[in-house]
Amino acid sequence: MSKIMEKKDYKLLEFKFNEWEQDIYNHKELMESLKALADT
């Protein structure tokens, strides 16, 4: 990623990751898919 992240970008991303974390926790199937991707 060539663009340097600004603090506000980071905060927005952090917020998104927290949302995604909830989704992943609630969707085991998605979790398994992510694990499979990580193994490739």
matplotlib code that plots the C-alpha trace (Angstrom):
import matplotlib.pyplot as plt

x = [0.0, 1.7, -0.6, 0.4, -2.5, -3.8, -5.0, -8.6, -8.2, -6.8, -9.6, -12.2, -10.4, -10.2, -13.9, -14.5, -12.3, -14.3, -17.5, -15.9, -14.7, -18.3, -19.4, -16.7, -17.6, -21.2, -20.5, -18.4, -18.6, -16.9, -14.3, -13.5, -13.2, -10.8, -8.7, -8.6, -7.4, -4.8, -3.4, -2.9]
y = [0.0, 3.1, 5.7, 6.6, 6.2, 9.1, 8.8, 9.2, 6.5, 4.2, 4.9, 4.2, 0.9, 0.0, 0.5, -1.6, -4.4, -4.4, -4.8, -7.6, -9.3, -9.5, -10.8, -13.5, -14.5, -14.8, -16.7, -19.8, -20.6, -17.3, -18.0, -21.4, -19.7, -17.1, -19.9, -21.7, -18.6, -18.0, -21.5, -20.9]
z = [0.0, -1.2, 0.4, 3.9, 6.2, 8.2, 11.7, 10.7, 8.1, 10.8, 13.2, 10.5, 9.6, 13.3, 13.6, 10.5, 11.8, 15.0, 13.0, 10.9, 14.1, 15.3, 11.9, 11.9, 15.4, 14.4, 11.1, 11.7, 7.9, 7.1, 9.8, 8.1, 4.7, 6.1, 7.7, 4.4, 2.6, 5.2, 4.6, 0.8]

ax = plt.figure().add_subplot(projection="3d")
ax.plot(x, y, z, "-o")
ax.set_aspect("equal")
plt.show()
